[in-house]
Amino acid sequence: MQGVKENSTRRWTPEDKTRIVMESLTTNITIAELCRKYNLNPNVFYNWKQKFIEGGRMALSGSSKENINKDLETENERLKR
């Protein structure tokens, strides 16, 4: 296998990850076929999908990490008193 580095990993851009997850949601292709198509480990794909769905939940609920951090800081100050 000339020209292929052993133990090399591909870096996926956020756009690539989103496109692949969206493809899984909008087509009838199986996850196994999708992962073979992109030479992607299924565990990596499921991790991306979970993060994608969680991000959507947070966006629709109106909560963000900043709001959560502020709430925790407020609660922390309240408990210190």
Backbone as a chain_set.jsonl record, in Angstrom:
{"seq": "MQGVKENSTRRWTPEDKTRIVMESLTTNITIAELCRKYNLNPNVFYNWKQKFIEGGRMALSGSSKENINKDLETENERLKR", "coords": {"N": [[0.834, -1.174, 0.0], [1.379, 1.536, -1.115], [1.96, 4.974, -0.557], [-0.032, 5.395, 1.291], [-0.534, 6.387, 4.528], [0.07, 4.624, 7.515], [-2.154, 4.167, 10.25], [-3.318, 6.631, 9.876], [-5.585, 9.33, 10.292], [-8.591, 10.86, 9.257], [-9.47, 14.237, 9.158], [-12.486, 15.679, 9.711], [-14.455, 18.333, 8.566], [-16.677, 20.659, 10.24], [-18.771, 21.218, 8.48], [-18.712, 18.998, 6.759], [-19.395, 16.967, 8.577], [-21.999, 17.754, 9.297], [-23.262, 17.594, 6.799], [-23.076, 14.825, 6.269], [-24.513, 13.708, 8.425], [-27.013, 14.875, 7.913], [-27.521, 13.689, 5.441], [-27.958, 11.089, 6.269], [-30.38, 11.392, 7.524], [-32.126, 12.227, 5.562], [-32.225, 10.489, 3.453], [-32.74, 7.126, 2.191], [-30.653, 5.494, 2.686], [-28.764, 3.046, 4.422], [-27.176, 3.15, 7.665], [-24.867, 1.651, 7.764], [-24.203, 1.481, 5.025], [-23.806, 4.193, 4.483], [-21.625, 4.782, 6.154], [-19.697, 3.124, 5.0], [-19.566, 4.331, 2.496], [-18.331, 6.783, 3.084], [-16.073, 5.914, 4.315], [-16.081, 5.677, 7.148], [-16.074, 5.218, 10.631], [-18.726, 3.605, 12.252], [-19.26, 4.205, 14.982], [-18.155, 6.731, 15.287], [-19.806, 8.153, 13.556], [-22.331, 7.888, 14.899], [-21.774, 9.315, 17.214], [-21.437, 11.918, 16.158], [-24.049, 12.304, 15.212], [-25.543, 12.241, 17.572], [-24.546, 14.544, 18.872], [-25.364, 16.441, 17.003], [-28.173, 16.274, 17.147], [-28.557, 16.95, 19.845], [-27.611, 19.574, 19.805], [-29.58, 20.738, 18.236], [-31.793, 20.411, 19.925], [-31.05, 22.09, 22.049], [-31.013, 24.541, 20.727], [-33.694, 24.852, 20.016], [-34.915, 24.895, 22.48], [-34.096, 27.213, 23.528], [-32.063, 27.421, 25.298], [-28.641, 27.858, 26.165], [-25.099, 27.24, 26.392], [-23.926, 29.438, 27.584], [-26.069, 30.616, 28.977], [-26.639, 28.544, 30.744], [-24.244, 28.43, 32.19], [-24.329, 30.975, 33.407], [-26.596, 30.672, 35.001], [-25.663, 28.675, 36.729], [-23.559, 30.037, 37.987], [-24.983, 32.047, 39.313], [-26.541, 30.498, 41.035], [-24.474, 29.351, 42.52], [-23.384, 31.616, 43.815], [-25.592, 32.291, 45.361], [-25.725, 30.123, 47.077], [-23.387, 30.421, 48.508], [-23.929, 32.43, 50.289]], "CA": [[0.0, 0.0, 0.0], [2.272, 2.671, -1.247], [1.321, 6.274, -0.549], [-1.033, 5.495, 2.354], [0.092, 6.364, 5.854], [-0.564, 3.749, 8.487], [-2.745, 4.834, 11.407], [-3.705, 8.008, 9.592], [-6.992, 9.61, 10.504], [-9.07, 11.983, 8.465], [-10.118, 15.313, 9.906], [-13.728, 16.091, 9.064], [-14.88, 19.69, 8.903], [-18.055, 20.7, 10.751], [-19.68, 21.167, 7.332], [-18.756, 17.593, 6.334], [-20.148, 16.211, 9.577], [-23.405, 18.125, 9.155], [-23.743, 17.049, 5.529], [-23.204, 13.37, 6.391], [-25.644, 13.439, 9.327], [-28.227, 15.233, 7.176], [-27.737, 12.649, 4.431], [-28.54, 9.917, 6.947], [-31.753, 11.706, 7.915], [-32.962, 12.592, 4.419], [-32.199, 9.449, 2.416], [-33.063, 5.775, 2.658], [-29.411, 4.737, 2.799], [-28.533, 2.546, 5.779], [-25.989, 3.713, 8.334], [-23.72, 0.843, 7.335], [-23.841, 1.921, 3.672], [-23.3, 5.556, 4.587], [-20.275, 4.723, 6.739], [-18.803, 2.572, 3.971], [-19.443, 5.351, 1.449], [-17.389, 7.807, 3.523], [-14.988, 5.258, 5.048], [-16.284, 6.27, 8.456], [-16.424, 4.279, 11.684], [-20.1, 3.864, 12.706], [-19.275, 4.836, 16.304], [-17.89, 8.152, 15.06], [-21.034, 8.706, 12.996], [-23.37, 7.993, 15.926], [-21.364, 10.419, 18.096], [-21.795, 13.15, 15.443], [-25.505, 12.41, 15.151], [-26.0, 12.584, 18.919], [-24.216, 15.955, 19.09], [-26.211, 17.208, 16.091], [-29.528, 16.294, 17.707], [-28.5, 17.71, 21.092], [-27.5, 20.978, 19.419], [-30.907, 21.143, 17.802], [-32.629, 20.512, 21.129], [-30.656, 23.298, 22.782], [-31.425, 25.709, 19.946], [-35.149, 24.976, 20.066], [-35.361, 25.162, 23.846], [-33.662, 28.562, 23.873], [-30.969, 27.395, 26.265], [-27.298, 27.797, 25.602], [-24.08, 27.009, 27.42], [-23.733, 30.696, 28.32], [-27.174, 30.744, 29.923], [-26.471, 27.513, 31.772], [-23.14, 28.872, 33.044], [-24.801, 32.099, 34.218], [-27.492, 30.104, 36.01], [-24.841, 27.977, 37.72], [-22.836, 31.045, 38.761], [-25.972, 32.675, 40.192], [-26.86, 29.517, 42.08], [-23.28, 29.219, 43.344], [-23.332, 32.802, 44.662], [-26.691, 32.197, 46.304], [-25.397, 29.102, 48.079], [-22.277, 30.91, 49.321], [-24.432, 33.377, 51.281]], "C": [[0.879, 1.238, 0.0], [1.466, 3.97, -1.263], [0.257, 6.449, 0.519], [-0.325, 5.39, 3.687], [-0.658, 5.395, 6.753], [-1.056, 4.581, 9.659], [-3.103, 6.296, 11.129], [-5.208, 8.165, 9.806], [-7.363, 10.835, 9.691], [-9.717, 12.988, 9.4], [-11.326, 15.766, 9.111], [-14.07, 17.508, 9.505], [-16.285, 19.634, 9.499], [-19.087, 20.625, 9.621], [-19.827, 19.745, 6.814], [-19.618, 16.769, 7.29], [-21.644, 16.473, 9.446], [-23.999, 17.515, 7.898], [-23.985, 15.551, 5.625], [-24.373, 13.011, 7.301], [-26.959, 13.751, 8.617], [-28.546, 14.201, 6.099], [-28.377, 11.419, 5.057], [-30.005, 10.14, 7.285], [-32.679, 11.916, 6.72], [-32.958, 11.576, 3.285], [-32.561, 8.106, 3.034], [-31.823, 4.903, 2.798], [-29.231, 4.271, 4.244], [-27.278, 3.19, 6.351], [-24.744, 2.954, 7.899], [-23.251, 1.275, 5.943], [-23.231, 3.312, 3.687], [-21.867, 5.562, 5.118], [-19.273, 4.128, 5.758], [-18.534, 3.606, 2.884], [-18.379, 6.38, 1.808], [-16.192, 7.238, 4.287], [-14.945, 5.779, 6.48], [-16.665, 5.184, 9.459], [-17.841, 4.595, 12.18], [-20.176, 4.532, 14.078], [-19.031, 6.341, 16.2], [-19.151, 8.816, 14.519], [-22.102, 8.899, 14.072], [-23.051, 9.102, 16.939], [-21.729, 11.761, 17.458], [-23.301, 13.364, 15.476], [-26.073, 12.823, 16.504], [-25.736, 14.057, 19.21], [-25.093, 16.863, 18.231], [-27.619, 17.357, 16.67], [-29.561, 17.1, 19.005], [-28.392, 19.206, 20.808], [-28.836, 21.527, 18.959], [-31.857, 21.321, 18.969], [-32.34, 21.803, 21.878], [-31.125, 24.548, 22.05], [-32.925, 25.929, 20.049], [-35.668, 25.282, 21.462], [-34.961, 26.558, 24.299], [-32.531, 28.574, 24.882], [-29.638, 27.337, 25.523], [-26.32, 27.556, 26.741], [-23.855, 28.273, 28.24], [-24.824, 30.876, 29.359], [-27.041, 29.748, 31.061], [-25.368, 27.922, 32.732], [-23.565, 30.023, 33.95], [-25.713, 31.606, 35.331], [-26.703, 29.407, 37.114], [-24.077, 28.963, 38.59], [-23.778, 31.733, 39.748], [-26.317, 31.758, 41.351], [-25.694, 29.357, 43.046], [-23.167, 30.399, 44.311], [-24.413, 32.752, 45.75], [-26.358, 31.21, 47.427], [-24.26, 29.539, 48.983], [-22.764, 31.817, 50.444], [-24.983, 32.693, 52.498]], "O": [[1.073, 1.885, 1.029], [0.419, 4.052, -1.905], [-0.307, 7.535, 0.65], [0.394, 4.425, 3.947], [-1.888, 5.358, 6.746], [-0.441, 5.586, 10.016], [-3.18, 7.103, 12.055], [-5.991, 7.253, 9.537], [-6.544, 11.727, 9.471], [-10.433, 12.613, 10.329], [-11.197, 16.191, 7.963], [-13.981, 17.836, 10.688], [-17.007, 18.66, 9.283], [-20.153, 20.034, 9.791], [-20.929, 19.322, 6.466], [-20.459, 15.977, 6.864], [-22.455, 15.547, 9.48], [-25.108, 16.981, 7.923], [-24.99, 15.054, 5.118], [-25.145, 12.106, 6.984], [-27.912, 12.978, 8.709], [-29.712, 13.878, 5.872], [-29.235, 10.78, 4.448], [-30.787, 9.19, 7.33], [-33.896, 11.794, 6.857], [-33.618, 11.782, 2.266], [-32.671, 7.977, 4.253], [-31.938, 3.695, 3.006], [-29.514, 5.019, 5.18], [-26.434, 3.705, 5.618], [-23.688, 3.552, 7.689], [-22.052, 1.418, 5.705], [-22.254, 3.577, 2.986], [-21.004, 6.264, 4.591], [-18.128, 4.576, 5.69], [-17.405, 3.74, 2.41], [-17.61, 6.807, 0.946], [-15.391, 7.991, 4.841], [-13.915, 6.256, 6.957], [-17.494, 4.324, 9.158], [-18.128, 5.749, 12.498], [-21.068, 5.347, 14.314], [-19.628, 7.127, 16.935], [-19.527, 9.903, 14.959], [-22.714, 9.965, 14.147], [-23.96, 9.751, 17.457], [-22.266, 12.642, 18.129], [-23.773, 14.471, 15.737], [-26.976, 13.656, 16.576], [-26.608, 14.747, 19.738], [-25.516, 17.928, 18.679], [-28.181, 18.452, 16.675], [-30.505, 17.856, 19.235], [-29.013, 20.015, 21.497], [-29.18, 22.668, 19.267], [-32.638, 22.272, 19.002], [-33.253, 22.519, 22.289], [-31.582, 25.504, 22.677], [-33.381, 27.067, 20.159], [-36.742, 25.865, 21.613], [-35.427, 27.036, 25.333], [-32.083, 29.648, 25.284], [-29.544, 26.83, 24.405], [-26.68, 27.659, 27.914], [-23.621, 28.2, 29.446], [-24.542, 31.248, 30.498], [-27.305, 30.082, 32.216], [-25.519, 27.787, 33.946], [-23.205, 30.051, 35.127], [-25.617, 32.065, 36.469], [-27.032, 29.532, 38.293], [-23.955, 28.758, 39.798], [-23.404, 31.973, 40.896], [-26.378, 32.187, 42.503], [-25.898, 29.241, 44.254], [-22.886, 30.206, 45.494], [-24.176, 33.121, 46.9], [-26.681, 31.451, 48.59], [-24.17, 29.074, 50.119], [-22.078, 31.96, 51.456], [-25.444, 33.36, 53.425]]}, "num_chains": 1, "name": "protein.A"}
